[in-house]
Amino acid sequence: MLMKNMNDKGRWKVMIHMIALVKQGDVAFAYHFATADKKEK
């Protein structure tokens, strides 16, 4: 059984991972995005 983050050859998949943190005054925002699909934007 393969791990879901490995391809069929047993190699790690390339993943896109982005985290954005913003603070304005007393309010803080965080955005997280991660995908293994190169076509997803």
C-alpha positions, -999 to +999 in steps of 0.1 A: +000+000+000+014+034-010+011+065+011-011+091-005+017+116-008+039+091-029+035+083-065+032+048-081+070+045-082+074+051-045+088+086-049+075+117-031+050+138-050+057+174-056+033+195-036+024+232-036+021+247-001+013+283+006+007+301+039-002+338+041-003+357+074-016+393+078-021+415+108-040+448+106-044+465+139-059+441+164-071+416+137-050+388+123-058+366+093-043+334+081-047+316+048-035+281+041-035+263+007-019+229-001-022+206-032-005+179-050-024+187-082-001+209-104-031+221-124-050+234-094-046+271-088 
